[in-house]
Every structure is written in C-alpha cells, then in structure tokens.
Amino acid sequence: MNSVRNKVALAATGIAALATVASCGLGASVEEKSNGHVKSVSYDSGKQGKANADARLPSWVPDDAKSVTELIRTTGSERILRYEPGPSGLPAVCMPGKAEVKAPTLSADWWPAGEHKRTDKDCGGWHVAVESDGVFAYQPETVANADK
C-alpha cells in the first residue's frame, strides 16, 4: 500500500516539475551531431535568455527580442542565432561590417542556406543580418571566440 502511494507521489512530483520547466517558456537540449556536440536553446525573450546561467546568449541581443533560438557548439565557439526583433532594434554596439565568407558548419531548419553571406553588421564579433523574417547572427569558430 505504501509502495503505491510512494509511486503516485513520485509521479505527481515529476509532473509538477515538468510543468514548471515547461511554463518557463524555454527549452534546451544537447544532441550529438556528426560535426561535434551541439546545444540548442530557445527563449520567449532576450531578457529571459540572458537570465539563464547555462546559456551563452550574447549580451548585444536586445532584452525585447522575441522567439530567440540559438544553436551552440559546446566543443568550440561557433554559434548561429535567430530572433524576432522587438521595438528597440539592434544596439549601438552593432556596426556595419563585412559578410562572413566561411559558412557555418552548424545547421538548423530555421537557418536559411547562405545566410552568412547576407550578414552586413558586426555585433561584438557576431556577423548579423536583419531580414524581413527575423534577425540572424553567426559567430564563426575561432580560437579568439573561445571565451565569448
């Protein structure tokens, strides 16, 4: 009898914990891909993403950015990022820049093919493109980016 109660209590606790995490509006997963370890994170807002101690959401992403998704190489510094802009737009740290020649090795269904060639802004070492369907950013793999 106690065993059944313990199982029911354990199941209820697990469901409550899952509901708490799901209600936060964020998700994270780690998956092994052929090109290295990759972590995918997503947030309802830039502010929420910056509050996650495990995330590496760049500081230049506006707090009012919406539907933020980032793919992170956990064994290096390469990143791709997409978000819907809020009213604040890009911060002053973002300056005109040259498109990145080197294509990302990371891929996601939300990252358009050849997007790195359309990046015309530099935001703290990130190559950024503002498109009609969102803001896309790419940080290539380099030794200099290892701590960013």
C-alpha positions in Angstrom: 0.0 0.0 0.0 2.8 2.4 0.9 4.6 1.4 -2.3 1.6 2.5 -4.4 1.4 5.8 -2.5 5.1 6.4 -2.9 4.8 5.8 -6.7 1.8 8.1 -7.0 3.6 10.9 -5.0 6.8 10.4 -7.1 4.8 10.6 -10.3 2.9 13.7 -9.2 6.2 15.4 -8.2 7.7 14.6 -11.6 4.7 16.0 -13.4 4.8 19.2 -11.3 8.5 19.7 -12.0 8.0 19.1 -15.8 5.1 21.6 -15.8 7.2 24.2 -14.0 10.0 23.9 -16.6 7.6 23.9 -19.5 5.8 27.0 -18.2 9.1 29.0 -18.2 8.9 29.2 -22.0 12.4 28.0 -22.6 13.9 24.8 -23.9 17.3 23.3 -24.1 18.6 20.1 -25.5 22.0 18.6 -26.1 22.5 16.4 -29.1 25.4 14.7 -30.8 25.8 15.6 -34.4 28.5 14.4 -36.9 30.2 17.8 -36.6 30.5 17.9 -32.8 28.4 18.4 -29.7 25.6 20.9 -30.2 23.3 22.5 -27.7 20.1 24.1 -28.8 18.4 26.8 -26.6 15.2 28.8 -27.2 13.6 31.6 -25.2 10.5 33.7 -25.4 12.6 36.9 -25.0 16.2 38.1 -25.0 15.9 39.0 -21.3 14.8 35.5 -20.4 17.8 34.0 -22.4 20.3 36.3 -20.7 18.9 35.2 -17.3 19.8 31.5 -18.0 23.2 30.9 -16.4 23.8 28.0 -18.7 23.1 29.9 -21.9 25.6 31.8 -23.9 23.2 34.3 -25.3 25.3 37.3 -26.4 24.8 40.5 -24.5 24.1 42.5 -27.6 20.8 40.7 -28.2 18.1 43.1 -27.1 16.0 42.2 -24.0 12.8 42.7 -26.0 13.9 40.2 -28.7 11.2 37.6 -29.2 11.3 33.9 -30.1 15.1 33.6 -29.6 16.7 30.4 -30.8 20.4 29.6 -30.7 22.5 26.6 -31.7 25.8 26.4 -29.8 28.8 24.2 -30.5 29.7 23.0 -27.0 33.2 21.9 -28.1 34.1 25.3 -29.6 32.9 28.8 -30.2 30.7 28.5 -33.3 27.1 29.8 -32.9 24.1 30.5 -35.1 21.2 32.6 -33.7 17.8 33.8 -34.8 15.2 36.1 -33.2 12.3 38.3 -34.0 13.2 41.9 -33.3 11.4 44.0 -30.7 10.9 47.8 -30.7 14.4 48.5 -29.6 16.2 47.2 -32.7 19.9 46.5 -32.8 22.1 48.1 -30.1 24.8 50.7 -30.8 27.5 48.1 -30.4 26.3 46.8 -33.8 28.2 48.5 -36.7 28.3 48.0 -40.4 30.6 45.1 -41.2 31.6 42.6 -44.0 29.8 39.4 -44.6 31.4 36.3 -43.3 33.0 34.2 -46.0 33.2 31.0 -44.1 29.9 29.1 -44.0 28.7 27.7 -40.6 29.1 24.0 -40.1 26.1 24.2 -37.8 22.7 23.8 -39.4 19.1 24.2 -38.4 15.8 24.3 -40.2 15.4 28.0 -39.1 18.8 29.0 -40.5 18.5 29.9 -44.3 21.1 28.4 -46.7 23.7 31.1 -47.4 22.6 33.4 -44.7 26.2 34.1 -43.6 26.7 35.8 -47.0 24.0 38.3 -46.2 25.4 39.4 -42.8 26.3 43.1 -43.1 26.7 44.1 -39.5 29.2 43.3 -36.8 27.8 43.0 -33.2 30.7 42.3 -30.9 32.3 39.7 -33.2 29.0 38.3 -34.4 28.0 38.6 -38.1 24.4 39.8 -38.2 21.8 40.2 -40.9 18.4 41.9 -40.3 15.9 40.2 -42.6 12.1 40.6 -43.1 11.6 37.4 -41.2 14.0 38.0 -38.3 17.5 38.8 -37.2 20.1 36.2 -38.0 23.6 36.0 -36.4 26.6 33.8 -36.8 29.8 33.6 -34.8 32.3 31.5 -36.6 34.6 29.0 -35.0 37.9 30.7 -33.9 40.3 30.4 -31.1 39.7 34.1 -30.3 36.0 33.4 -29.8 36.5 30.6 -27.4 35.6 32.6 -24.3 32.7 34.6 -25.8 
